[in-house]
Amino acid sequence: MRHPTRLGVALTLALTTAGCSTAAGGGSAADPGSPAAARTASVTSCGHQLSFAQPPRRAVALDQTSTETLLELGLQDRMAGTANLKTKIPARYQAAYAEVPVIAPKIATGEQLRAAAPDFVVGGSADLFTPDRAGTREELDALKVPTFVSAVDCPSRNPAGTTPFELLFSDYEKLGTVFGVRQRAGELAAEQRAAVATARENAAKVPRGADRPTVVYLYSVFNGMPYVAGGTGLPSEMSRIVGAKNAFDDIDEDWPEVSWEEVARRDPDFIVVGDLSERGRPGDSAAEKRATMTGHPVISKLAAVRENRILTVPGIELDPSVRSVHALGLLAQGMKDLGHVR
């Protein structure tokens, strides 16, 4: 967004034109005269107060996480665009996803966002809203385009002690309020809370004072160096839920680069491998990561590797998303199958 003034004028004109054409042409959005559409909705998102006189009709999702959340809520007919697809869309979303225009294969720019004429923009992280990307939230506010950032990426704005999963569920409920689909959003949150409760059953049986097994989450290997889950990412919460401990909890990052020697020094009881084979970079697949570990002169000697205490989960599910409870279930069941019975 190198020319914010010109972008502002153009986006304002585009939005005005889109609003007129939508009202005249109908479409699959909610009837403006319906109770859901007429009721003003207000929510907060990462320090911004958002108010809507009617549910959005031309929402744009700036990343795959946001896209899949909106699709899970059945909102494909309210979407004017999606961007930044990192892996394949799951089969259950493919038909709905096919209805949504792709405004950018990678991270969307302000120009690409403007062309979609959105009336609401949703992003899984705050860094999607920068001057050289979609534009800042303040710039879009000035153009009367409300923006939503996942609460998971805004921990300082949320009550102390709120878990990442609860922040994720609050996203569903707030988006349900915005779009007038509170029942579906509530059902989704309830379903996933139940899944978390099921995974937590093992942890509830851990004797007081008992040592928790440690886990290393291997996300990727780049230039021969491992990237693992640090203390600020979702895997640390997953570990706590199943009665384990992330071996790199002490690092204040989501996915820090470490050394293989440091992994060996921490000698984890389990290793969770994120399968990113759909991304297609060298070393992304679970098979390649396993081969790297079994061929490493130090890592291959770890008991977790020798005894094959290695679990595989979809890599994208290790970041907060509507799919993360699936990875949590795989973790809980896998640790139980490997002898971690509480």
N, C-alpha and C positions, 0 to 999 in steps of 0.2 A: 504494500500500500504506500507507494512512493509519493502519490498525489492525493492526500486525504480530502482536500477540498473538492477536487473533481470527482473523487469516488463518492463523497457524500451526496453531491447533486445527482449523480447518475443513479446511485442506489435508491435515493428518495423517489426519483422518477420511475425507476423499475418497480418499486414496491407499490406506488400509486397505481401504475398500469396493471400490475398483477392483481391488486385488490379489486379493481373494477372488473377485470376479466373473470375472476373467480366468482364474484357476486352474480355476474350476468350468465356465466356458463354453467353454473351449478357445480358438478363434480361430486366426489364421494365423501366430502367433508360433512360434518354434522350440520343439520338444518339450523340456520341462524335463529329461527323462531323457537327452537326446542329449549326446554328448561336448562339443559346442560350448557348450551351455547349462550344463553342470556345471562347466566349467573356469573358475576365477576369473581375471578379466582386470584388469590394472592399467595405467593410462596417466597421464601428466601433461598438464595443460592450463592454460597461463597461470598457473603457480605453484600449482595445485591438484592433489593426487594423487587420482585416481579409481580405485575398485575396484568390481568387479561380480561377484557370485556367479553371475549368469546374464545373458544378453544382455537389454537393455531391451526391453520390450513396448509401452510407451506413451510414446515419445519425442515431444517437441514441438520444432519448429524455429521460432525466433523471427523469421526473416527469409528472404527468397527465396533468398539464397545458400546458407544451410544446408539449406533445403528441397530445392533442386535437387541438392545433394551427396548427400543421403540417397536421393533418387529415383534418381540415377545408380548408387548402390550397390544398388538393388533393395529398399529397406527400407520401402516404403509400407505394408506390412502390420504394421510395428512402430511406426507413427506415430499418435499420438493428436491431433495438431493441427499447424497451420501458421499463420503470420501475416505481415503486412507485405509483401504482394505489390506490387511496384513496376511491373512490366511483365508482358506476357503470358507465360505458361508456354510454352516451346518445344513444338512438336508432339510430339516424341519422349517428352515427360514427361506429356502431357495426360491420358492414360488412367490412369496411376498417380496423378497429382495429384488426379484426381476421387475417388479412394478415401479421401483424407485430409480430415478436418474442418478448416474454416477457423475458428479460434477468435477471430481479429480481422483485419479488413481492413487495419488500420494496425498500429502498434506495440502489442503486447499489454500489458495491465496485469496486476498481480498477481492480481486477481479473475478475469480471463479465463484466466490460466494455471492457477489453482486449480481452476476448473471442468473443465479437461481431465484432471485427476488424473494428471499425468505421473510417470514414474519416471526420466526423463532429459531434460535441456533443452539444446538446442544453439543457439548464437548466433554469427553471423559477426563480431560486434564486442562489446567489453566494455561499451559504453554502453547496450546493451539490458538490462543487469543493474543497474538503479538502483532506489532506493526507490519512485520514481513510475512505474516501468515494470514489468518482470517481478519486481522484487525483487532485492536484492543476492545475490551468489553465497554470501555467508556466511549470509544468512537461509535460502536454499534448502538449503545444506549442513546447517544445524541441523534441517531437516525431512527429512533423509535423501534429498534430491533432488539428485543430482550434476549439475553444469553443465559444459558444454564451450564454450570460446571459441576461435575460429580462431587458430592460431599467428601468422598474418599480422598480426593486430591486437595482438600481444603481443611486439614485437621484442626488448624488453629481457630477456625470459625465455629467449631462444634464443641459440645459439652465434653469436659475432660473425662476420659475413661470410656468414651463411646467406641465400640469395636468397629473395625473396618467393615465387617459384614452388616452391622446395624446401619452404618452410614450408607452402604450400598442399598439396603432395603428402604432407607429413607428417600433415596433417589427415586425408586419405583413409586413410592407413595406421593411424592411431590409432583412427579410427571403425571401421575394419575389425576391429581387435582387440576393441573394445568390443562390437560386434554379432555377432562370430563369423563375419565374411565377409572374412577376410584375403585369400583368393585373389582375389576380385573387386576389393578395394581395391588390392591389389598390381598387378593387371592395369591398372587405371585409372591408377595412378601411372606405370607403365611406358609406357603409351600416350602420356601427356602429356609425360613426359620425352623421349620420342622426337620429339614435335612441337616441343619447345623446341630439341632438338639440330638438327633440320632447319632451323628459323628461324635458328639461330646459324651455319650454314654460311657465310653471306655475311660475317659479322663476322670469321671466321677468315682471310679472304682480304684484309683491310684491311692495306695496307703500313704498317710501323712509321713513326710520325711523321706519317701522313696525317691531314688534318683530317676529322673526322667531320661528316656533315651534321646540321643541327639541325632539331628537330621541335617544333612547338607543338601540344599536344593541347587542342582547344576542347571542353569538356564541356557547358557551358550558357551562355546569355546571359540575365541577369536584370536588369530595369530598365535595359537597354541596356549593361550591363557584362559583360565576358567572364570566365568562370571557367575556368581552365586547370589542367593537371597540374603540381603542384609536385614537389619533389625526394623526397618521402617516399612517393609513390604508386607503384602498379604500372607506369604508363607509363614511368617512368625506367628500370626494369629492362628493359622491353620494348625501349626504345631501345638500351640497351647490348647486348642480345642480337643485334639486327640491325645493329650497327655504327654507330649514330647517337647523338645526344645530345639529351636533353630540354632545350629552350631555357630552361626555368624551373627547372632543377635546383637553383639556389641558394636557392630559397624552401623553408623547412622546414615545408611543409604539403602535404596531399594535393591539395586543389582550391582554391587561393587565388583571390580576386578580384583582377584586375589592370585596367589601362587599355588601351584599343586603341592608344594612343600607345606604351605599353611593348611591346606585341606588335610594333608596327612598328619600334621601336628595335632589337629583337633580330633582326628580319629573318630568319625561319626559312626553311630550304630547303624544308621540307614542312609542311603543316598537316593534322592528323588531326582530323576532326570526329566527335564522338560523337552518334549518332542516338538521341534519346530521344523519338521521336514517339509511342511507346505511352504515355508518361507524360502527354502531352496538355496540357502548359503552353505558353503563348505562347513562341515562340522555341526550342522543344525539338527540332523536326525538323531533319534535316541540310539540307533544302532552305531552311529559314528561316535557318539559320546561314550557308549559302553566300550567300544573298541579302543578308544583313547585311554580309558582308565585301565583296562586289562593289559594294555601294552606299555603303560608307564612304569618305569623301574621302581618308583616309590609307591604310587597309588595302588598298583596291582597287589601290593603286600598287605593292604588294609583288610581287616576281617570282613568288613561290609562288602568289599569287592570279591574276595576269595570265596565267601559264603553266599554270594549273589543276593545280598540284602539290598537290592536295587529296585526301585519302583519307577514306572514310567507313567507320566501324565501329559496331557496336551499342554504345551508350553504357554499358549495364550491364556489358559485358564488359571495360571499362577499370578496373573495380574487381575485386579478387581473387575469383574464383569458378571453378566447374568449367567455365565457358564461356570463360575468359580466353585459353586457348591458341588458340581460334578467332580472337580479335582479333589475337593475335600473328602468326598465319599470314597474316591479311589485311594486316597492316602489312608483313611481310617481302615478300610477293608484290607489294603495291602499290608499295613503294619500288623494287623491281626493275623493275616495268613502267614506272615513271616515270623510269627512267634511272639509278637508284642500283644499279649492278651492281658487285659486288666480286669 
